């Protein structure tokens, strides 16, 4: 079945749904979102579900702040069916090396200058916030009480339902098989359900963004890497904030539902798109968690899973159009932080596509920054 | 097939069915255990040596029908509720089917219920002849149903009428009710994966062992798909919940 659209968004995760909502809200008609499986089936639904404003660059801080402020009012703005379960229990980011202490103090100054209420804490003060931590393992910590977490499925659903109310069409279980162009301009999308002619395509395909780029003849400088997570049985509330360490390699939070979700990075994780689970992860995760948060050794793990981080060289997203193909826009390369940046992605991409002045300057987040060598290196990534 | 639907094939059923001759002689156990799992209480509980000794605990049980007296001790010892007793000598026209039944409320003796086959489809009315729930049964009550003789190898469960309502729990770990499930299906969620993610059904300590097939059944009913053709959720490690401290070696898992 062939049809015509004004905008086709590829990818039904948080980014695609948020972009669709924002475009529709600005009055764009005839928007189609294509999703290979079901909404939030990729990285969005597999993520750690946290959101933090504690970043090491101004750009990431501002994007996260915009998103946090949106999530604070999202239940009302999106008229949700299910509460998105946004809980601002804070992020406690611990410093384990002298280098981190130095960096974190700089981060706090930067964050405070942008209106983000982060404080620097001694190990003793950090322990008052998470009493079951082993404070002998850390040299200090930063804490922002406005950070938190929310439910990725309900949040994506909320954007999608709000977008549907505004007339956006969602094609789930639909695979993009090709992209057509003419004279350097986008002309349409082939799918297994038919052809859609369109002058604008937004590539929000997460781990598959590189493949979608290739279909359009655009080389997107990203790679997808597996990241793993585990979850425990639910227990009574024990820990309000996310506990996080870059040097010790852990993030661990208790969800409102009671379960603990924790993950860690691994430079040796495969980059071949696989999202299978490994026993090595479970063992290493257990070791790290038991050392730093000994009380949690009594919790039972009930499940582990994996998803893809879509990495860029500087751990910032790629936003905006590309010079080689008119009408082709990128919203990808979130480097593990696409869920938390969802609201900012939607707003800024909608503004960009409509040629408006963007709420936050994202001109230096374009794809070509890598060619220009203008990287904005982010020091604070797990 | 069994893994997806919980329903054994015809060939699997035939492989464990006692002969007509044996069935005419009196009560006998029918062991509907089709998956290799590390489990042997049927063998250890049998007082008559009717279940062959396991060389490997993963083996499926092998029953000697001639040694089996149909006493039913294995029925209450099977953690999988996979063993039934059938007695075709119960009356001229009816057979007795003894079913392990770990649900509340238990039916009252003497009432009539809707007897179901292995697919959960109603096949006849049946009278509850007896409900046994002695201490030695360790909370596995056994319900004896009188059914037409030709259904002795068909009836394996029953519905107390009006038993399933919108408030019936489908996912016991995450407390999803049948009413909530039906509402999600009405909202457009069409696969087990979608239902799991939006409702947490199957994300609890049992990891979907109880609700997976119940949700599939409801989805199949709503969408007209066949259960065996519907996509499943991913089976993820660990197989059994394990303490973080047990993984590192310091903490007992109990």
Boltz contact constraints between the chains, C-beta under 6 A:
constraints:
  - contact:
      token1: [A, 38]
      token2: [B, 194]
      max_distance: 6.0
  - contact:
      token1: [A, 45]
      token2: [B, 197]
      max_distance: 6.0
  - contact:
      token1: [A, 153]
      token2: [B, 197]
      max_distance: 6.0
  - contact:
      token1: [A, 153]
      token2: [B, 198]
      max_distance: 6.0
  - contact:
      token1: [A, 233]
      token2: [B, 205]
      max_distance: 6.0
  - contact:
      token1: [A, 277]
      token2: [B, 236]
      max_distance: 6.0
  - contact:
      token1: [A, 277]
      token2: [B, 237]
      max_distance: 6.0
  - contact:
      token1: [A, 286]
      token2: [B, 244]
      max_distance: 6.0
  - contact:
      token1: [A, 286]
      token2: [B, 247]
      max_distance: 6.0
  - contact:
      token1: [A, 286]
      token2: [B, 248]
      max_distance: 6.0
  - contact:
      token1: [A, 287]
      token2: [B, 248]
      max_distance: 6.0
  - contact:
      token1: [A, 289]
      token2: [B, 244]
      max_distance: 6.0
  - contact:
      token1: [A, 290]
      token2: [B, 244]
      max_distance: 6.0
  - contact:
      token1: [A, 290]
      token2: [B, 245]
      max_distance: 6.0
  - contact:
      token1: [A, 290]
      token2: [B, 248]
      max_distance: 6.0
  - contact:
      token1: [A, 296]
      token2: [B, 244]
      max_distance: 6.0
  - contact:
      token1: [A, 297]
      token2: [B, 244]
      max_distance: 6.0
  - contact:
      token1: [A, 297]
      token2: [B, 245]
      max_distance: 6.0
  - contact:
      token1: [A, 297]
      token2: [B, 251]
      max_distance: 6.0
  - contact:
      token1: [A, 299]
      token2: [B, 244]
      max_distance: 6.0
  - contact:
      token1: [A, 300]
      token2: [B, 241]
      max_distance: 6.0
  - contact:
      token1: [A, 300]
      token2: [B, 243]
      max_distance: 6.0
  - contact:
      token1: [A, 301]
      token2: [B, 242]
      max_distance: 6.0
  - contact:
      token1: [A, 302]
      token2: [B, 205]
      max_distance: 6.0
  - contact:
      token1: [A, 302]
      token2: [B, 241]
      max_distance: 6.0
  - contact:
      token1: [A, 303]
      token2: [B, 236]
      max_distance: 6.0
  - contact:
      token1: [A, 304]
      token2: [B, 237]
      max_distance: 6.0
  - contact:
      token1: [A, 305]
      token2: [B, 236]
      max_distance: 6.0
